[in-house]
Amino acid sequence: MNQPGMYGKICLVTGANAGIGKATATGLARMGATVVMVCRNPERGESARAEISAKTSSPNLDLLIADLSSQGSIRKLVRTFTSQYPQLHVLINNAGAITPRRRLTVDGIETQFAVNHLAPFLLTNLLLDTLKESAPARIVTVSSQVHSKSPLDLDALRSDSDYTASQVYRKTKLANILFTYELARRLEGTGVVANCLHPGVIATKLLDHYMGGSHEAGFGSGESLGDSPENGAAVVLHVATSPEIDGLSGKYFYDNAVRETAPVTYDEDHARQLWDVSANLTGLTSWPAPQYR
């Protein structure tokens, strides 16, 4: 998997219509990859696809529509993708949400936890067979440095007693890292690596909402204080494509370097417990999950 030679590689990017996701899809297209953009809104998704196509002249841009707050929609997305593509070399779990007020999804799960953690957990698990068959392959999950400011209470995942948007967001970013580390342990020897990252403080609507903005939901991107989406995408692209990452798994990156994460993220018992809870919440209890070597 040589940079910039991503020709022949198939990459799936969630939340690709704006912000870091769109900048990441643009970068992959410039490298020659086939880019499958996953977006929630068809009109915004098509507009982003057309914009990236004009910038990169890439003939290999596809758009799939999915609402990542819905497990049924995620399963439909996987069925559609696997019916059209025989391989997947890079999966980028980028999409995220911050909801100012507590809301439940169609599955009865608090929205931030559903979109930010359970969606990448379910999507990744459903695509594992395809990723293994495509090895070497990479799974990249966008987390955040704010993970270090939050404990993860597995008995309070519904956030129904004390909902504060920024606190719940931190919890989901911690879950991203625990998931990545546990996934990496389970994938040892398969040729599939799993890593996560902090993209920096990026000017998106997500940042607006984290700082207390009044928008209804944190899907997408807008103007705000912070670095450019392109700079955030540079970290994602490094982890997704750089030959320096070959063979590295279960790592957290920031500014293109491996960094330490909060002590709780290295608690393997805690990570396994989160995995089991997530499997139950997504109906993957009987799914043939990868086994430890």
Steps between C-alpha positions, in 0.01 A plus 500: 500500500729772371434870515404661268442180302152410620393390152297182520421554869140530616435739789176567688464830688204579727379856541660588166279792398669766715787587730777248563308228317474697177864608520603139562297375204660771286849397607435132429355584159812702415710194591308295247285293736145392434312699764160396631346797678242423768267792567169547679346763273473410127509860375800601711672174418457546126615862523816390685562221249470742210734748670764233568468369145559849360804555724665164439370383160457162667276257309471275805273681745189329628229618738304278737227640724463384860371637830764382745266554795294207369638147527263388225642767270856389581416138416344612171813704426718192549278287278514763227875548527589130499270437204691760297857469625694174545767661718557772759853618576434801722201564727491849651252546786478879494133596542403652832223686677441727798137556598441795737204320658467131580328313219439133431552330166247274329671216688437668836865592559638840595597664171861600565591155631319340207665709226846554647565152640241237416491596130873443443485189721218348295624616160852373567384161626270450202785582261770293672474204265542728198793680663673172584456373145652827376801498734719689546222733610457783749225616734530864608271653763492872574506560875606809698737618769194583714469127576741553790248722680231236542448170681285240326224367724366190327189515720412851384528480122145629452603833658144537627575643844738786424541593134767752404586494131876555537532243779317235299716581197816443707363165610443392141853604400638289786288212373657544154845438644401205718330348195805555280742344748275199556440461126874507434555219752230292333642560153857390572632284220222584251680767298241758608618779731286734711611842616339821624598864511442854618469723190561825689253771595324544168257769384178302459145512630603218731737743673223762517276253677773379732561860602129550566353602165125496452469284187266204514756232416870470433503327165725667247715809490486877515700808590646517848818565692763237441728354237393418144331170410786439258752503786282260696471275197878495465522298822230263380672454164834432669352222713299365207768496231853562621747211460640605839185350656543158338460236769415745777173426679326604818659847496373855551642772279517875523706727276617192307661342806397225741381648831401363837134501600325516837594215740149350490538430127762234577266308733432184298221383729322832455543478123356147488205608711430789262527259207247263656257782581535637147443155350180465700376845401561433131373143491843355428506270803495192280715657228820297444730763645874459449674292763817572691804315374 
